[in-house]
Protein backbone atom coordinates (compact mmCIF):
# COMPACT_ATOMS: atom_id res chain seq x y z
CA UNK A 1 0.00 0.00 0.00
CA UNK A 2 1.23 3.51 -0.77
CA UNK A 3 0.80 6.29 1.78
CA UNK A 4 -2.35 7.42 -0.03
CA UNK A 5 -3.70 3.87 -0.09
CA UNK A 6 -2.92 3.44 3.62
CA UNK A 7 -4.73 6.69 4.41
CA UNK A 8 -7.74 5.65 2.30
CA UNK A 9 -7.94 2.25 3.99
CA UNK A 10 -7.65 3.80 7.44
CA UNK A 11 -10.37 6.32 6.64
CA UNK A 12 -12.65 3.62 5.30
CA UNK A 13 -11.99 1.52 8.39
CA UNK A 14 -13.01 4.45 10.63
CA UNK A 15 -16.11 5.21 8.54
CA UNK A 16 -17.47 1.66 8.54
CA UNK A 17 -16.73 1.09 12.21
CA UNK A 18 -18.28 4.41 13.27
CA UNK A 19 -21.46 3.68 11.33
CA UNK A 20 -22.06 0.46 13.26
CA UNK A 21 -22.09 2.37 16.53
CA UNK A 22 -24.10 5.25 15.06
CA UNK A 23 -26.87 2.82 14.09
CA UNK A 24 -27.42 2.05 17.79
CA UNK A 25 -27.81 5.66 18.97
CA UNK A 26 -31.60 5.50 19.23
CA UNK A 27 -31.49 2.32 21.31
CA UNK A 28 -31.44 1.92 25.08
CA UNK A 29 -28.87 -0.52 26.50
CA UNK A 30 -31.74 -2.87 27.36
CA UNK A 31 -32.74 -3.02 23.67
CA UNK A 32 -29.32 -4.31 22.70
CA UNK A 33 -29.51 -7.47 24.83
CA UNK A 34 -32.75 -9.03 23.55
CA UNK A 35 -32.82 -12.06 21.24
CA UNK A 36 -36.38 -12.52 19.98
CA UNK A 37 -35.79 -15.80 18.10
CA UNK A 38 -32.81 -18.04 17.23
CA UNK A 39 -32.24 -16.35 13.84
CA UNK A 40 -31.95 -12.93 15.51
CA UNK A 41 -28.81 -11.83 17.32
CA UNK A 42 -28.77 -9.10 19.98
CA UNK A 43 -27.48 -5.73 18.84
CA UNK A 44 -24.55 -5.76 21.22
CA UNK A 45 -23.55 -9.23 19.97
CA UNK A 46 -23.33 -7.85 16.43
CA UNK A 47 -21.11 -5.00 17.67
CA UNK A 48 -18.85 -7.48 19.43
CA UNK A 49 -18.74 -10.18 16.74
CA UNK A 50 -17.52 -7.90 13.95
CA UNK A 51 -14.83 -6.69 16.36
CA UNK A 52 -13.87 -10.28 17.16
CA UNK A 53 -13.48 -10.86 13.41
CA UNK A 54 -10.74 -8.22 13.16
CA UNK A 55 -9.11 -9.41 16.38
CA UNK A 56 -9.11 -13.10 15.44
CA UNK A 57 -8.26 -12.94 11.74
CA UNK A 58 -6.19 -9.75 11.46
CA UNK A 59 -4.64 -8.67 14.75
CA UNK A 60 -3.71 -12.04 16.22
CA UNK A 61 -1.82 -13.26 13.15
CA UNK A 62 -0.37 -9.90 12.00
CA UNK A 63 0.16 -7.69 15.09
CA UNK A 64 2.76 -9.45 17.22
CA UNK A 65 2.47 -7.00 20.13
CA UNK A 66 -1.34 -7.17 20.28
CA UNK A 67 -2.81 -8.22 23.64
CA UNK A 68 -6.42 -9.42 23.81
CA UNK A 69 -8.64 -7.38 26.07
CA UNK A 70 -10.50 -10.43 27.40
CA UNK A 71 -9.75 -14.05 26.51
CA UNK A 72 -13.39 -15.01 27.08
CA UNK A 73 -14.45 -12.91 24.10
CA UNK A 74 -12.79 -15.38 21.74
CA UNK A 75 -15.45 -17.93 22.76
CA UNK A 76 -18.41 -15.60 23.26
CA UNK A 77 -18.24 -13.77 19.94
CA UNK A 78 -17.17 -16.44 17.49
CA UNK A 79 -20.15 -17.10 15.22
CA UNK A 80 -19.63 -20.30 13.25
CA UNK A 81 -15.89 -20.61 12.58
CA UNK A 82 -15.33 -24.03 14.10
CA UNK A 83 -11.80 -24.22 12.75
CA UNK A 84 -11.07 -21.13 14.88
CA UNK A 85 -12.46 -22.70 18.04
CA UNK A 86 -15.68 -23.40 19.90
CA UNK A 87 -18.37 -20.76 20.42
CA UNK A 88 -21.33 -19.82 22.61
CA UNK A 89 -24.60 -21.36 21.38
CA UNK A 90 -26.30 -19.12 18.83
CA UNK A 91 -29.85 -19.46 20.26
CA UNK A 92 -28.50 -18.42 23.68
CA UNK A 93 -26.85 -15.14 22.70
CA UNK A 94 -29.68 -13.26 24.39
CA UNK A 95 -28.63 -14.71 27.74
CA UNK A 96 -25.37 -12.75 27.69
CA UNK A 97 -26.18 -9.90 30.05
CA UNK A 98 -22.43 -9.58 30.46
CA UNK A 99 -20.27 -8.15 29.02
CA UNK A 100 -22.31 -4.98 29.13
CA UNK A 101 -22.89 -2.73 26.15
CA UNK A 102 -20.37 -0.28 27.63
CA UNK A 103 -17.76 -3.02 27.88
CA UNK A 104 -18.36 -4.00 24.27
CA UNK A 105 -17.94 -0.39 23.16
CA UNK A 106 -14.63 -0.38 25.06
CA UNK A 107 -13.68 -3.64 23.30
CA UNK A 108 -14.33 -1.99 19.95
CA UNK A 109 -12.13 0.97 20.89
CA UNK A 110 -9.34 -1.38 22.01
CA UNK A 111 -9.39 -3.25 18.71
CA UNK A 112 -9.78 -0.10 16.61
CA UNK A 113 -6.68 1.49 18.10
CA UNK A 114 -4.66 -1.63 17.33
CA UNK A 115 -6.10 -1.95 13.83
CA UNK A 116 -5.30 1.64 12.87
CA UNK A 117 -1.73 1.22 14.14
CA UNK A 118 -1.40 -1.95 12.09
CA UNK A 119 -2.72 -0.30 8.93
CA UNK A 120 -0.14 2.46 9.37
CA UNK A 121 2.72 0.08 10.13
CA UNK A 122 2.13 -2.48 7.39
CA UNK A 123 2.20 -0.25 4.33
CA UNK A 124 2.58 -2.21 1.12
CA UNK A 125 1.14 -5.46 2.48
CA UNK A 126 -1.42 -6.35 -0.18
CA UNK A 127 -2.47 -9.57 1.54
CA UNK A 128 -3.30 -7.65 4.71
CA UNK A 129 -5.29 -5.06 2.77
CA UNK A 130 -7.39 -7.81 1.17
CA UNK A 131 -8.09 -9.32 4.59
CA UNK A 132 -9.08 -5.97 6.14
CA UNK A 133 -11.32 -5.23 3.16
CA UNK A 134 -13.09 -8.55 3.70
CA UNK A 135 -13.53 -7.64 7.37
CA UNK A 136 -15.10 -4.29 6.47
CA UNK A 137 -17.50 -5.90 4.02
CA UNK A 138 -18.34 -8.45 6.70
CA UNK A 139 -19.14 -5.62 9.11
CA UNK A 140 -21.38 -3.97 6.51
CA UNK A 141 -23.33 -7.21 6.23
CA UNK A 142 -23.81 -7.15 9.99
CA UNK A 143 -24.99 -3.55 9.86
CA UNK A 144 -27.86 -4.80 7.73
CA UNK A 145 -28.50 -7.70 10.10
CA UNK A 146 -28.36 -5.37 13.10
CA UNK A 147 -31.26 -3.36 11.65
CA UNK A 148 -33.42 -6.27 10.56
CA UNK A 149 -32.78 -8.04 13.87
CA UNK A 150 -33.69 -5.04 16.04
CA UNK A 151 -36.83 -4.57 13.94
CA UNK A 152 -37.92 -8.08 14.92
CA UNK A 153 -36.98 -7.47 18.55
CA UNK A 154 -39.02 -4.26 18.77
CA UNK A 155 -41.98 -5.82 16.93
CA UNK A 156 -42.31 -8.39 19.72
CA UNK A 157 -42.86 -5.66 22.31
CA UNK A 158 -46.58 -4.93 22.86
CA UNK A 159 -45.68 -1.22 23.09
CA UNK A 160 -44.58 -1.38 19.42
CA UNK A 161 -41.65 1.01 19.97
CA UNK A 162 -40.00 2.58 16.94
CA UNK A 163 -36.33 2.25 16.17
CA UNK A 164 -36.60 5.87 15.07
CA UNK A 165 -40.04 7.51 15.16
CA UNK A 166 -38.77 10.39 13.02
CA UNK A 167 -38.01 8.27 9.98
CA UNK A 168 -39.58 9.76 6.85
CA UNK A 169 -42.29 7.98 4.90
CA UNK A 170 -41.05 7.56 1.32
CA UNK A 171 -43.24 9.04 -1.39
CA UNK A 172 -45.72 6.56 -2.82
CA UNK A 173 -47.07 6.59 -6.35
CA UNK A 174 -49.34 4.07 -8.00
CA UNK A 175 -47.04 1.86 -10.07
CA UNK A 176 -47.47 1.36 -13.78
CA UNK A 177 -49.11 -1.86 -14.91
CA UNK A 178 -46.83 -4.85 -14.52
CA UNK A 179 -45.12 -5.67 -17.80
CA UNK A 180 -42.65 -8.40 -18.75
CA UNK A 181 -39.39 -7.87 -20.61
CA UNK A 182 -37.72 -10.56 -22.69
CA UNK A 183 -34.51 -11.64 -21.02
CA UNK A 184 -31.29 -12.88 -22.61
CA UNK A 185 -31.35 -16.57 -23.47
CA UNK A 186 -28.87 -19.18 -24.62
CA UNK A 187 -25.40 -19.69 -23.17
CA UNK A 188 -24.64 -16.73 -20.92
CA UNK A 189 -21.74 -15.74 -18.67
CA UNK A 190 -22.61 -15.37 -14.98
CA UNK A 191 -20.62 -14.20 -11.97
CA UNK A 192 -18.06 -11.58 -11.00
CA UNK A 193 -15.01 -10.96 -13.15
CA UNK A 194 -14.07 -7.30 -12.80
CA UNK A 195 -11.95 -5.22 -10.44
CA UNK A 196 -13.17 -4.32 -6.99
CA UNK A 197 -14.19 -6.40 -4.02
CA UNK A 198 -16.54 -9.37 -4.38
CA UNK A 199 -17.30 -12.25 -2.04
CA UNK A 200 -15.99 -15.68 -2.97
CA UNK A 201 -19.50 -17.02 -3.63
CA UNK A 202 -19.85 -14.59 -6.56
CA UNK A 203 -17.06 -16.43 -8.40
CA UNK A 204 -15.83 -17.89 -10.64
CA UNK A 205 -17.41 -16.39 -13.72
CA UNK A 206 -18.82 -19.22 -15.79
CA UNK A 207 -21.19 -20.12 -18.58
CA UNK A 208 -24.71 -21.36 -17.99
CA UNK A 209 -27.66 -22.15 -20.24
CA UNK A 210 -30.60 -19.77 -19.84
CA UNK A 211 -33.93 -20.65 -21.43
CA UNK A 212 -36.20 -18.07 -23.13
CA UNK A 213 -38.14 -16.10 -20.53
CA UNK A 214 -39.69 -12.72 -19.75
CA UNK A 215 -39.01 -10.97 -16.43
CA UNK A 216 -41.22 -8.41 -14.69
CA UNK A 217 -40.13 -4.79 -14.89
CA UNK A 218 -40.93 -4.18 -11.23
CA UNK A 219 -41.59 -5.88 -7.91
CA UNK A 220 -44.92 -7.18 -6.65
CA UNK A 221 -46.63 -4.54 -4.50
CA UNK A 222 -48.50 -4.79 -1.20
CA UNK A 223 -51.73 -4.09 -3.05
CA UNK A 224 -51.15 -6.93 -5.49
CA UNK A 225 -50.22 -9.27 -2.67
CA UNK A 226 -53.36 -8.22 -0.79
CA UNK A 227 -55.41 -9.45 -3.78
CA UNK A 228 -53.77 -12.86 -3.32
CA UNK A 229 -54.77 -12.84 0.35
CA UNK A 230 -58.32 -11.71 -0.42
CA UNK A 231 -58.66 -14.50 -2.98
CA UNK A 232 -57.93 -17.06 -0.27
CA UNK A 233 -54.33 -17.66 -1.30
CA UNK A 234 -53.35 -18.82 2.16
CA UNK A 235 -56.19 -21.39 2.14
CA UNK A 236 -55.62 -22.99 -1.28
CA UNK A 237 -53.30 -25.96 -0.90
CA UNK A 238 -52.89 -26.35 -4.67
CA UNK A 239 -50.81 -23.16 -4.74
CA UNK A 240 -48.25 -24.30 -2.21
CA UNK A 241 -45.21 -26.53 -2.15
CA UNK A 242 -45.69 -29.38 0.30
CA UNK A 243 -43.27 -27.98 2.89
CA UNK A 244 -44.76 -24.53 2.42
CA UNK A 245 -48.31 -25.72 3.01
CA UNK A 246 -47.22 -27.55 6.16
CA UNK A 247 -45.43 -24.42 7.39
CA UNK A 248 -48.38 -22.13 6.70
CA UNK A 249 -50.71 -24.33 8.71
CA UNK A 250 -48.26 -25.02 11.51
CA UNK A 251 -47.44 -21.33 12.04
CA UNK A 252 -50.79 -19.81 11.17
CA UNK A 253 -49.50 -17.49 8.46
CA UNK A 254 -52.16 -15.33 6.83
CA UNK A 255 -50.19 -12.29 5.63
CA UNK A 256 -46.59 -11.02 5.44
CA UNK A 257 -44.68 -10.78 8.69
CA UNK A 258 -45.32 -7.50 10.54
CA UNK A 259 -48.81 -7.00 9.07
CA UNK A 260 -51.55 -6.56 11.66
CA UNK A 261 -54.34 -9.13 11.94
CA UNK A 262 -56.70 -6.90 9.97
CA UNK A 263 -54.01 -6.31 7.33
CA UNK A 264 -54.30 -2.53 7.67
CA UNK A 265 -51.08 -1.78 9.56
CA UNK A 266 -47.50 -3.00 9.38
CA UNK A 267 -44.64 -2.64 11.83
CA UNK A 268 -41.68 -0.70 10.45
CA UNK A 269 -38.45 0.66 11.88
CA UNK A 270 -40.42 3.89 12.19
CA UNK A 271 -43.09 2.12 14.26
CA UNK A 272 -46.59 0.99 13.17
CA UNK A 273 -47.75 2.55 9.90
CA UNK A 274 -50.54 1.93 7.43
CA UNK A 275 -49.71 -0.65 4.78
CA UNK A 276 -48.71 1.24 1.64
CA UNK A 277 -50.53 -0.47 -1.23
CA UNK A 278 -47.99 0.83 -3.75
CA UNK A 279 -44.84 -0.27 -1.94
CA UNK A 280 -43.10 -3.56 -2.74
CA UNK A 281 -44.37 -6.36 -0.53
CA UNK A 282 -41.73 -7.36 2.01
CA UNK A 283 -41.10 -9.95 4.72
CA UNK A 284 -42.51 -12.91 2.80
CA UNK A 285 -40.93 -16.34 2.79
CA UNK A 286 -39.82 -18.27 -0.28
CA UNK A 287 -42.91 -20.43 0.20
CA UNK A 288 -45.18 -17.38 0.08
CA UNK A 289 -43.35 -15.92 -2.90
CA UNK A 290 -43.64 -19.19 -4.79
CA UNK A 291 -47.35 -19.55 -3.96
CA UNK A 292 -48.04 -15.99 -5.07
CA UNK A 293 -46.22 -16.60 -8.35
CA UNK A 294 -48.34 -19.69 -9.05
CA UNK A 295 -51.50 -17.74 -8.23
CA UNK A 296 -50.39 -15.00 -10.65
CA UNK A 297 -49.73 -17.49 -13.46
CA UNK A 298 -45.99 -16.96 -13.31
CA UNK A 299 -42.92 -18.24 -11.46
CA UNK A 300 -39.91 -16.90 -9.60
CA UNK A 301 -36.77 -16.09 -11.61
CA UNK A 302 -33.66 -18.19 -11.48
CA UNK A 303 -30.76 -16.27 -10.02
CA UNK A 304 -29.16 -16.25 -13.48
CA UNK A 305 -32.23 -14.71 -15.13
CA UNK A 306 -32.21 -12.09 -12.39
CA UNK A 307 -28.51 -11.28 -12.79
CA UNK A 308 -28.79 -10.86 -16.54
CA UNK A 309 -31.75 -8.51 -16.15
CA UNK A 310 -30.03 -6.51 -13.42
CA UNK A 311 -26.86 -5.75 -15.37
CA UNK A 312 -26.45 -2.07 -16.22
CA UNK A 313 -29.37 -1.12 -13.94
CA UNK A 314 -29.09 1.89 -11.66
CA UNK A 315 -28.13 1.36 -8.06
CA UNK A 316 -30.29 3.59 -5.85
CA UNK A 317 -29.35 5.19 -2.57
CA UNK A 318 -30.53 3.32 0.49
CA UNK A 319 -30.43 3.39 4.25
CA UNK A 320 -26.72 3.13 4.86
CA UNK A 321 -25.99 6.05 2.55
CA UNK A 322 -29.13 8.20 2.48
CA UNK A 323 -30.69 7.64 5.89
CA UNK A 324 -33.91 6.01 4.67
CA UNK A 325 -35.24 3.07 6.62
CA UNK A 326 -38.24 2.08 4.57
CA UNK A 327 -38.99 -0.04 1.59
CA UNK A 328 -40.77 1.60 -1.31
CA UNK A 329 -38.08 3.88 -2.66
CA UNK A 330 -39.48 2.81 -6.01
CA UNK A 331 -40.96 -0.32 -7.56
CA UNK A 332 -39.14 -0.31 -10.89
CA UNK A 333 -35.58 -0.81 -9.73
CA UNK A 334 -33.58 -3.96 -9.19
CA UNK A 335 -31.68 -2.67 -6.17
CA UNK A 336 -32.43 -0.91 -2.92
CA UNK A 337 -35.96 -2.02 -2.01
CA UNK A 338 -36.11 -5.67 -0.96
CA UNK A 339 -34.08 -8.81 -1.47
CA UNK A 340 -35.76 -10.82 -4.21
CA UNK A 341 -36.35 -14.54 -3.90
CA UNK A 342 -35.14 -16.68 -6.77
CA UNK A 343 -35.97 -20.29 -7.56
CA UNK A 344 -32.26 -21.22 -7.39
CA UNK A 345 -30.86 -23.28 -4.54
CA UNK A 346 -27.83 -21.66 -2.95
CA UNK A 347 -25.01 -23.72 -4.43
CA UNK A 348 -21.39 -23.25 -5.51
CA UNK A 349 -20.59 -22.15 -9.03
CA UNK A 350 -18.60 -24.63 -11.15
CA UNK A 351 -14.99 -24.39 -10.05
CA UNK A 352 -15.77 -22.57 -6.79
CA UNK A 353 -12.92 -22.57 -4.30
CA UNK A 354 -13.47 -21.42 -0.69
CA UNK A 355 -11.01 -19.03 0.90
CA UNK A 356 -8.00 -20.62 2.56
CA UNK A 357 -8.03 -21.42 6.27
CA UNK A 358 -10.84 -20.58 8.66
CA UNK A 359 -12.23 -17.95 6.30
CA UNK A 360 -13.17 -20.81 3.99
CA UNK A 361 -16.14 -21.22 6.34
CA UNK A 362 -17.43 -17.76 5.39
CA UNK A 363 -19.76 -18.87 2.58
CA UNK A 364 -19.03 -22.37 1.35
CA UNK A 365 -20.31 -24.27 4.37
CA UNK A 366 -23.82 -22.81 3.91
CA UNK A 367 -24.33 -24.09 0.37
CA UNK A 368 -27.05 -26.57 1.31
CA UNK A 369 -30.80 -26.41 1.93
CA UNK A 370 -31.07 -22.66 1.37
CA UNK A 371 -32.41 -20.49 -1.46
CA UNK A 372 -30.57 -17.70 -3.24
CA UNK A 373 -31.82 -14.11 -3.02
CA UNK A 374 -30.61 -11.21 -5.13
CA UNK A 375 -30.66 -7.42 -5.27
CA UNK A 376 -30.13 -6.18 -1.74
CA UNK A 377 -32.66 -4.18 0.27
CA UNK A 378 -33.15 -0.67 1.59
CA UNK A 379 -30.85 -1.54 4.50
CA UNK A 380 -28.08 -3.11 2.40
CA UNK A 381 -24.89 -1.10 2.07
CA UNK A 382 -24.61 0.67 -1.27
CA UNK A 383 -21.12 -0.85 -1.54
CA UNK A 384 -22.73 -4.27 -1.84
CA UNK A 385 -25.58 -3.86 -4.30
CA UNK A 386 -24.39 -5.21 -7.64
CA UNK A 387 -25.67 -7.66 -10.21
CA UNK A 388 -23.47 -10.53 -9.00
CA UNK A 389 -24.12 -10.14 -5.23
CA UNK A 390 -25.69 -13.27 -3.73
CA UNK A 391 -27.23 -13.91 -0.35
CA UNK A 392 -29.15 -16.89 0.97
CA UNK A 393 -31.88 -17.81 3.43
CA UNK A 394 -33.86 -20.84 4.45
CA UNK A 395 -37.18 -20.97 2.57
CA UNK A 396 -39.25 -20.22 5.68
CA UNK A 397 -37.29 -17.03 6.55
CA UNK A 398 -39.39 -13.86 6.79
CA UNK A 399 -37.62 -11.46 9.16
CA UNK A 400 -35.40 -10.13 6.39
CA UNK A 401 -36.69 -7.65 3.78
CA UNK A 402 -37.62 -10.31 1.22
CA UNK A 403 -39.89 -9.69 -1.76
CA UNK A 404 -41.10 -10.96 -5.12
CA UNK A 405 -40.33 -10.44 -8.80
CA UNK A 406 -42.12 -12.59 -11.37
CA UNK A 407 -41.03 -14.37 -14.53
CA UNK A 408 -43.05 -15.96 -17.31
CA UNK A 409 -41.98 -18.37 -20.01
CA UNK A 410 -41.32 -16.56 -23.28
ChimeraX attribute file (.defattr): number of C-alpha atoms within 10 A of each C-alpha:
attribute: neighborCount
match mode: 1-to-1
recipient: residues
	/A:1	17
	/A:2	10
	/A:3	11
	/A:4	10
	/A:5	14
	/A:6	20
	/A:7	16
	/A:8	13
	/A:9	19
	/A:10	18
	/A:11	13
	/A:12	14
	/A:13	19
	/A:14	15
	/A:15	12
	/A:16	16
	/A:17	21
	/A:18	11
	/A:19	14
	/A:20	21
	/A:21	15
	/A:22	10
	/A:23	16
	/A:24	19
	/A:25	11
	/A:26	12
	/A:27	14
	/A:28	10
	/A:29	15
	/A:30	12
	/A:31	17
	/A:32	23
	/A:33	22
	/A:34	23
	/A:35	24
	/A:36	20
	/A:37	14
	/A:38	12
	/A:39	11
	/A:40	22
	/A:41	25
	/A:42	23
	/A:43	30
	/A:44	28
	/A:45	25
	/A:46	21
	/A:47	25
	/A:48	21
	/A:49	21
	/A:50	25
	/A:51	24
	/A:52	23
	/A:53	21
	/A:54	23
	/A:55	25
	/A:56	16
	/A:57	16
	/A:58	18
	/A:59	20
	/A:60	14
	/A:61	10
	/A:62	15
	/A:63	16
	/A:64	9
	/A:65	9
	/A:66	15
	/A:67	14
	/A:68	16
	/A:69	13
	/A:70	8
	/A:71	9
	/A:72	10
	/A:73	19
	/A:74	20
	/A:75	15
	/A:76	20
	/A:77	22
	/A:78	23
	/A:79	21
	/A:80	17
	/A:81	14
	/A:82	11
	/A:83	11
	/A:84	17
	/A:85	12
	/A:86	15
	/A:87	16
	/A:88	16
	/A:89	13
	/A:90	17
	/A:91	14
	/A:92	12
	/A:93	20
	/A:94	20
	/A:95	11
	/A:96	16
	/A:97	13
	/A:98	10
	/A:99	15
	/A:100	15
	/A:101	20
	/A:102	12
	/A:103	13
	/A:104	19
	/A:105	15
	/A:106	13
	/A:107	20
	/A:108	22
	/A:109	14
	/A:110	16
	/A:111	20
	/A:112	18
	/A:113	10
	/A:114	17
	/A:115	23
	/A:116	17
	/A:117	13
	/A:118	19
	/A:119	21
	/A:120	15
	/A:121	12
	/A:122	15
	/A:123	17
	/A:124	15
	/A:125	13
	/A:126	11
	/A:127	9
	/A:128	17
	/A:129	19
	/A:130	12
	/A:131	14
	/A:132	21
	/A:133	16
	/A:134	18
	/A:135	19
	/A:136	21
	/A:137	18
	/A:138	16
	/A:139	23
	/A:140	24
	/A:141	16
	/A:142	20
	/A:143	26
	/A:144	21
	/A:145	21
	/A:146	24
	/A:147	20
	/A:148	19
	/A:149	25
	/A:150	25
	/A:151	24
	/A:152	21
	/A:153	23
	/A:154	21
	/A:155	23
	/A:156	13
	/A:157	10
	/A:158	7
	/A:159	9
	/A:160	16
	/A:161	19
	/A:162	20
	/A:163	23
	/A:164	15
	/A:165	13
	/A:166	10
	/A:167	16
	/A:168	12
	/A:169	15
	/A:170	15
	/A:171	11
	/A:172	14
	/A:173	13
	/A:174	11
	/A:175	17
	/A:176	10
	/A:177	8
	/A:178	12
	/A:179	11
	/A:180	16
	/A:181	14
	/A:182	16
	/A:183	18
	/A:184	16
	/A:185	16
	/A:186	11
	/A:187	12
	/A:188	14
	/A:189	15
	/A:190	22
	/A:191	21
	/A:192	21
	/A:193	14
	/A:194	8
	/A:195	6
	/A:196	6
	/A:197	13
	/A:198	19
	/A:199	17
	/A:200	18
	/A:201	24
	/A:202	19
	/A:203	21
	/A:204	17
	/A:205	17
	/A:206	15
	/A:207	14
	/A:208	15
	/A:209	12
	/A:210	17
	/A:211	14
	/A:212	14
	/A:213	17
	/A:214	22
	/A:215	23
	/A:216	22
	/A:217	21
	/A:218	21
	/A:219	24
	/A:220	25
	/A:221	22
	/A:222	19
	/A:223	17
	/A:224	17
	/A:225	23
	/A:226	17
	/A:227	12
	/A:228	18
	/A:229	17
	/A:230	9
	/A:231	12
	/A:232	11
	/A:233	21
	/A:234	21
	/A:235	15
	/A:236	12
	/A:237	14
	/A:238	12
	/A:239	19
	/A:240	22
	/A:241	14
	/A:242	11
	/A:243	11
	/A:244	20
	/A:245	20
	/A:246	13
	/A:247	14
	/A:248	18
	/A:249	12
	/A:250	9
	/A:251	8
	/A:252	10
	/A:253	14
	/A:254	17
	/A:255	20
	/A:256	23
	/A:257	20
	/A:258	22
	/A:259	19
	/A:260	15
	/A:261	10
	/A:262	7
	/A:263	15
	/A:264	12
	/A:265	15
	/A:266	18
	/A:267	21
	/A:268	27
	/A:269	23
	/A:270	19
	/A:271	19
	/A:272	18
	/A:273	14
	/A:274	13
	/A:275	19
	/A:276	21
	/A:277	19
	/A:278	19
	/A:279	26
	/A:280	27
	/A:281	28
	/A:282	28
	/A:283	22
	/A:284	25
	/A:285	25
	/A:286	28
	/A:287	23
	/A:288	29
	/A:289	29
	/A:290	25
	/A:291	25
	/A:292	26
	/A:293	21
	/A:294	16
	/A:295	17
	/A:296	14
	/A:297	10
	/A:298	19
	/A:299	22
	/A:300	26
	/A:301	23
	/A:302	18
	/A:303	23
	/A:304	23
	/A:305	23
	/A:306	25
	/A:307	20
	/A:308	19
	/A:309	20
	/A:310	19
	/A:311	12
	/A:312	9
	/A:313	12
	/A:314	13
	/A:315	18
	/A:316	17
	/A:317	20
	/A:318	24
	/A:319	19
	/A:320	20
	/A:321	14
	/A:322	11
	/A:323	13
	/A:324	17
	/A:325	23
	/A:326	23
	/A:327	24
	/A:328	24
	/A:329	23
	/A:330	21
	/A:331	25
	/A:332	17
	/A:333	17
	/A:334	30
	/A:335	28
	/A:336	27
	/A:337	32
	/A:338	30
	/A:339	28
	/A:340	29
	/A:341	31
	/A:342	27
	/A:343	17
	/A:344	16
	/A:345	19
	/A:346	23
	/A:347	18
	/A:348	20
	/A:349	18
	/A:350	12
	/A:351	10
	/A:352	15
	/A:353	14
	/A:354	18
	/A:355	15
	/A:356	8
	/A:357	9
	/A:358	15
	/A:359	16
	/A:360	15
	/A:361	17
	/A:362	16
	/A:363	16
	/A:364	18
	/A:365	12
	/A:366	14
	/A:367	15
	/A:368	13
	/A:369	12
	/A:370	19
	/A:371	22
	/A:372	23
	/A:373	26
	/A:374	28
	/A:375	28
	/A:376	27
	/A:377	27
	/A:378	28
	/A:379	30
	/A:380	28
	/A:381	20
	/A:382	21
	/A:383	12
	/A:384	19
	/A:385	22
	/A:386	22
	/A:387	25
	/A:388	25
	/A:389	19
	/A:390	22
	/A:391	18
	/A:392	23
	/A:393	20
	/A:394	15
	/A:395	21
	/A:396	17
	/A:397	19
	/A:398	20
	/A:399	20
	/A:400	23
	/A:401	24
	/A:402	27
	/A:403	29
	/A:404	30
	/A:405	24
	/A:406	29
	/A:407	23
	/A:408	19
	/A:409	11
	/A:410	13
